[in-house]
Amino acid sequence: MPVVDVTPAAAEKARELLDRNKTPDNALRVRVVDGGCSGMRYELIFDGEVGADDEESEQFGLRVLVDAESARFLEGTRIDFADDLNDSGFKVENPRADTTCGCGESFNVV
């Protein structure tokens, strides 16, 4: 079972962006970095390098990478994509987050 679950909508949008950037073989890397108004923030980037401590999964035609350090904070996380008029973009739903900021891009785990 992958650390992070990606919905079909998120996978489709990520694959579209990879194709647009002419990097279809890259993967979506999901990681946690220090910063943000709640202490830590999510970072979604495209990466072509698989590290020795990465967990790699394939979801709806998209390769997803999570490093071991980030996996501690991301287990059970779901990434979706919304394309609504007032609320579009990638959405991270982390059941381990104790507090989140108003924008939803940073969190803290107790």
C-alpha positions as CSV (number, residue, x, y, z in Angstrom):
1,M,0.0,0.0,0.0
2,P,1.5,3.4,-1.0
3,V,2.2,6.0,1.6
4,V,0.3,8.6,-0.5
5,D,-2.8,7.9,-2.5
6,V,-3.3,10.0,-5.7
7,T,-6.8,10.3,-7.1
8,P,-7.5,9.8,-10.8
9,A,-8.0,13.6,-11.2
10,A,-4.7,14.4,-9.6
11,A,-2.8,11.8,-11.6
12,E,-4.4,13.0,-14.8
13,K,-3.4,16.7,-14.1
14,A,0.1,15.7,-13.1
15,R,0.6,13.6,-16.3
16,E,-0.7,16.5,-18.3
17,L,1.9,18.9,-16.7
18,L,4.6,16.3,-17.2
19,D,3.7,16.1,-20.9
20,R,3.5,19.9,-21.2
21,N,7.0,20.1,-19.7
22,K,8.3,17.4,-22.0
23,T,9.3,15.2,-19.1
24,P,6.8,12.4,-19.3
25,D,9.2,9.9,-17.6
26,N,9.6,11.9,-14.4
27,A,7.6,11.2,-11.3
28,L,5.6,13.3,-8.9
29,R,7.6,13.7,-5.7
30,V,5.6,14.4,-2.6
31,R,7.7,15.6,0.3
32,V,7.5,17.6,3.6
33,V,9.8,20.5,4.2
34,D,10.2,22.9,7.1
35,G,8.3,26.2,6.7
36,G,4.8,27.5,6.3
37,C,2.7,29.2,8.9
38,S,1.9,25.9,10.7
39,G,5.5,24.5,10.9
40,M,5.8,22.2,7.9
41,R,4.6,22.4,4.3
42,Y,3.9,20.1,1.5
43,E,6.0,20.2,-1.6
44,L,4.9,18.6,-4.9
45,I,7.6,18.6,-7.6
46,F,8.5,16.6,-10.6
47,D,11.7,14.5,-10.3
48,G,13.5,12.1,-12.5
49,E,15.8,10.8,-9.8
50,V,14.8,7.9,-7.5
51,G,16.7,8.0,-4.2
52,A,17.8,5.0,-2.2
53,D,15.3,5.7,0.5
54,D,12.4,6.6,-1.8
55,E,9.1,4.6,-1.8
56,E,8.0,4.4,-5.4
57,S,4.4,3.6,-6.5
58,E,2.5,3.7,-9.8
59,Q,-1.0,5.2,-9.6
60,F,-3.3,5.7,-12.5
61,G,-0.3,5.9,-14.9
62,L,1.7,8.3,-12.7
63,R,4.9,7.4,-10.8
64,V,4.8,8.8,-7.2
65,L,7.9,9.1,-5.0
66,V,8.1,9.7,-1.3
67,D,11.3,9.8,0.7
68,A,11.6,8.0,4.0
69,E,11.7,11.2,6.1
70,S,8.6,12.6,4.5
71,A,6.8,9.3,4.7
72,R,6.7,9.6,8.5
73,F,4.4,12.6,8.1
74,L,2.5,11.5,5.0
75,E,1.2,8.0,5.7
76,G,-2.5,7.8,4.7
77,T,-2.4,11.1,2.8
78,R,-4.6,11.6,-0.2
79,I,-3.8,14.0,-3.1
80,D,-6.7,15.2,-5.3
81,F,-7.0,17.9,-7.9
82,A,-9.9,20.3,-8.2
83,D,-10.6,22.6,-11.1
84,D,-13.4,24.7,-9.7
85,L,-13.9,28.4,-10.3
86,N,-13.1,29.5,-6.8
87,D,-10.9,26.6,-5.6
88,S,-8.6,25.0,-8.1
89,G,-5.3,23.1,-7.7
90,F,-3.9,20.1,-5.9
91,K,-5.4,19.4,-2.6
92,V,-3.6,17.4,0.2
93,E,-5.7,15.7,2.8
94,N,-3.5,14.4,5.6
95,P,-5.1,12.5,8.4
96,R,-2.0,12.8,10.5
97,A,-2.0,16.7,10.5
98,D,-2.9,18.0,13.9
99,T,-3.2,21.6,12.8
100,T,-3.3,23.2,9.4
101,C,-3.2,26.8,8.2
102,G,-6.1,28.5,6.4
103,C,-4.6,28.0,3.0
104,G,-4.1,24.2,3.6
105,E,-0.5,24.2,2.4
106,S,1.1,23.9,5.7
107,F,0.5,21.7,8.8
108,N,1.9,20.4,12.0
109,V,1.9,16.9,13.5
110,V,2.0,16.4,17.3
